[in-house]
Amino acid sequence: MNKQLQALINECSNMVFFGGAGVSTESGIPDFRSVDGLYHQRYPWPPEEILSHDFFISHPEEFYRFYRDKMLCLNAKPNAAHLALARLEAEGKCKAVITQNIDGLHTAAGSKHVLELHGSVLRNHCMRCGKFYEVSAIEQSEGVPRCSCGGIIKPEVVLYQESLDMKVLNEAVEAIEKADLLIVGGTSLAVYPAAGLIDYFHPGKLVVINKTPTSADKRADVVFTGPIGEILF
């Protein structure tokens, strides 16, 4: 781990990590806004439209074709950043991991207190009866996956035009308000309302780790530019 960052962690008593797609790119999962991200790939519709609630309702087959192809990265493994955060939690330093990612890799790495703002591909429910389905029900199906009752199985992910889970959002706000060290990593801070969460952090040290500049750089105590796994591990 970077020595300056390690010193800040040693001094804190309540560290919180807030991360985005850049945390998982080192596991081979593409982000959305980088040069190689999903927004720069060509489809009949832009990814942002495909991943919207309206599109899901009106074009479910096209939604699931894209979803299986680009959103399910089930062979991905936790990388150095995920493992470092799990270790810091086990040491009593990291009190919460707040993530915009839907891949479940923080939990797979061993982190216990993970707040998934945008849900998870690993959880799926029937829209009609509410029955729970593993991700395999989506992965192994063809066309629109359906429940035994005939209802459509929907991933428990927050699509564009949908609201965040208020319970998760409130827990994230509370965690950030209590933190004396907030590490923001692997996020462009461009997606709201998630990006606005750092406004709830006032006392303590703010650290930003990202490959490119963010809107929080000017208010941060320390900014690290580079791969998050190398800096955190």
Number of C-alpha atoms within 10 A of each C-alpha: 12 11 10 10 16 13 11 15 20 11 12 16 13 19 27 24 21 24 24 23 23 25 29 28 18 20 19 13 21 18 20 16 15 15 10 11 14 18 15 13 11 9 11 7 11 13 19 13 14 23 21 16 17 15 18 18 10 10 13 19 16 16 22 23 15 16 18 15 11 13 17 18 15 15 8 16 19 20 20 20 24 26 21 20 24 24 17 15 20 14 10 12 20 26 24 24 25 27 27 22 23 23 24 21 21 28 17 14 19 18 22 15 15 18 22 23 22 21 23 19 23 18 17 22 20 21 16 14 14 14 14 17 17 13 17 12 15 23 15 9 12 13 12 17 20 19 19 11 10 12 17 18 23 24 22 17 20 21 20 16 10 12 10 18 13 10 10 17 19 12 14 25 17 14 22 26 18 18 25 19 25 28 23 25 28 27 25 21 20 12 11 8 12 19 18 12 19 19 11 15 19 15 12 14 19 22 20 26 26 23 17 12 16 17 11 18 16 11 12 15 12 16 21 18 13 13 18 24 23 12 19 19 16
